């Protein structure tokens, strides 16, 4: 749970030579960000620089060299992976991002919002502004200064999965072929990244349903022919690539194992 590891990190570090913490306690490098986003001071800011933000697609070599890595927020994971190739190249002026999420994102503690009669059939905007995962997005996409990202989250009738729709307004126009080149260059050799943009069929773009149980992140895109806007669509299983699966992947990298070990399951679809 958030807030536990930051209090006990000195003791935990004595128990194991390597630590991967799935909470948010060491995700942010700036201690001053914790009062704003998590409403508390960090009790051990000296540890923040020791932890590597644990998305291997971003920080593989740093994870390989460290003994301490963090998990990443599920919404942050899908957003960062979806937008990184554009922000890394300095193409984005601003982004308007919305994610649709399943009920498992809310954790395992029951509440009125998660009670079936209230949840069933609902499309609920629960974080139109101020979602704390936005801090991770700004940190990890800040290749050319603090990125302008406007983020909202909506809960839908889905148990597991996240669908990202990001409207990226670019500094210059690009074509579909350019986007293929940009994303292939960024992710062509990545074992868990796939590009999905088909002209026909049910699943023309990324779809959380077919990713349930897998560690894949699927990314698709379209270009607005009338403006400098591109739409990036991405999907993950929030319980796997957005949580435990990403942690296993980071552990594999940290320990020198095959990065895909324990993560080769292709998913539960069509269940």
N, C-alpha and C positions, 0 to 999 in steps of 0.2 A: 504493500500500500504506500501511496505517496506520504512522505514525511517520516517514514520509519528508518530507512537506510541512512539518511542524512544525519540522524541523531546518533546512530550506532556504528558509523563507518569505521572508526578506529578499531573497534572490537571485531567487526566483520573481517577487516583486512588481516587480522591475526589468525583467522580460521581457515582461510583458503588463499592460495597464491594468485588466483585469478578470480575476478568478480565481473559478472554482467548483471547490471541492475535494471529491471524493467520499469521501475517507477520513474517519475520525472525529477528525482532528487539531484541528479548530476547532468541533466541534459543541457542546461543553459550555462554558457561559459561566464556570463556576467552575473556576479552575485547580486547586483542591484536590480536585476530583472525579477528576482524571486518575490519581493514584496508586491510588485505590480501584478504579476500573473498568478502567484500562488498565495498571496496575502500573508506571507511570513518571511522573516529574515532567515537566511541560510546559516545554520549553526557552525558549519565547517567549510567556509568558502575556499580554504586552502586546498581542498580536494577537487575543486571544479576543473582545474587545469590538468589533473591526472587522468581524468576520464575522457575517452574518445567517444564522440557521438556515433552510435553503433549501427549505422547503415553501411554495409560493405560496399555498395555501389558508389558511395561517396568517399569513404575513408578506409579502403581496404588495407593499404600499406600501414596506416597509423594503427589500425586494429591489430594487424599482424605483429606490430612492435610493442604493443602495450599489454598490461595485465588488468586494465580496468576499462570497461566499455559500458555504455548506457543502452537501454532500449530506446526506441523512438515512439512518439505519439502516433497512433494509427492514422489520424487525419493528416498529421504532419508528414508521415511516410508517403502516402499516396500523392500529396501535393508536391512535396519536394522532388520525388522521382518523376512526376509528370512534367514539372516545369524546369528542372535543373538544366537540361540542354539549352533552353532558350535564355535563361538568366546567365548561364556560364559564358555565353557568347555576347552578353550585353545587348540583346535585342529587344528587351521588354521595357516599355515605358511604365505600364501599370497592369495589374491583373485583378479581375473580379472573379473570385473562386467560390463555388458552392459544392458541398458534399451532401450526398444522401446516405444515411447510415442505418444499420440494423440495430436491434434492441440490445445485442450483446455488447455493444460499445459502452453501454451504461453500467457494466460490471454485473456482479452476481448478488448485489444487495437489493431485495425487493422494495418497491416504492409504489405509490399510487400511479405514477407515470408508466411503470412497467407492468401494472396489473392488466391482465388480458382484456377485460371489458373496456378499459380506457385506451389500451394500446392498439387493439384490433381495428383496422380500417383507418388509423390515424395517419395524417401527414402533418407533422408538428415541427414548426420552426423553434428550435430550442436554444440556438446560439446565433442570432442574426448578426451580432457584433461581439467582439471581445473574447472569442474562444482562446483558451490559453495555449493551444497548439500553435497559434499564430506566432508566438515567440520563437518557436523552433524554425518555422518557415523563414522568418526574417533573418535569423542567425545563419541558417544553412544555405540560403539563396542570396546572401549578401556578397556576391562576387565583385560587385561594382558599387558598393555603398548600400545603405539600407533600402531594401526593395519595397516598392509600393504595392502591397497585397491587401485586398479587401476580401475578407473571408466570412462565410456564413455556413451553418450546419443545420440540416433538416433531418429529423427522424421519420422513417417510413416503415411500412409493415413488411419488415425483413428481419430475420434473426441475425444473420452474419453477412458481412460484406459492406464495402464502401464504393460508391460511384462518384467520381470527381468530374465536374464540368467547370473548366477554367477558361474565362474569356480574357485572352492576353492581347493587349493593345501594343503593337510593336512600333519601334522607332522607324522602321522601313518595311515595305511590303515584301512578303515572301510568297512563293508558290508551293503547291503540294509537293512537287519534286524536291524543293529545297528542304521541306520538313522531313521527308524521307531520308535525305542525306544527313541532316542534323541529328536525327534520332538514331539512325543506324550507326553513325560515327560514335555517338555517346554510349549506346547499349548493345552494339552488334556482338560483342563477345561475352555479354553478361548471361549467366546461366538461368536467371529467374526473371529476365525482362523480355517481354514479347510486344511486337507492334501488331496492332489489329486494326485494319481499315479495309474492309471488303466492300465490293460494289453490290453484292446480292446476299441474300440469306437472312436468317433471323438475327444472327449475332454479327452485324456489320461493324460494330464498335465494341469496346470492352464492356463486359457484363459480369457483375459480381456473382451471379448464379453459377456460372461455369467455373469460377475460381474457388468456390467453397472447399476448404480442406487442403488447398495447395499454397505453395509459397511464391507463386507467380505474381507479378505486377504487369498487367496489360495496359498498353497505351495506344490511343488512336488520336486522330486530329482531322480538322477541316479548316479550310481557308475561306473567310468571308470575301467574296469577289468585289464587294462594294466599299471596302474599308481596309484599314491596316490591322483588323482583328483576326486572330486565329483562335479556334476553339480546341482546347486539349481535353481529351476524355481519358480517364484512367480508372482502373478498378483493382481492388485487392480484397482478400479475406482479412478482415480486421483482427481475427484471432490467430492468424498464421503470419503472413507477411507483415501485418500490422502489430504483431506482438511476439508470440512464442517462436514462430518459424524464423523470424528475423534474428531473434536472440540465438537460436541454434546455428544459424548461418554465421553470425558473428563469432560464436564459440568455435566453430570449425576453422574459421580463418585464424583466430587467435592461437589455436592449438596446433595448427599446421595440418589439419585433417582435410580430406576432400570437402570442398565447400558445399557440395550437394548431399553429403552424408545425412541420412535421416529425413531428407526433404524432397525425395524424388516422386512422391505421390502426386498424381496428375489432377486429383480433385474428386469430389463426390458426384458431380454431374453424371447422369441425369436424375439422381435421387432428389 
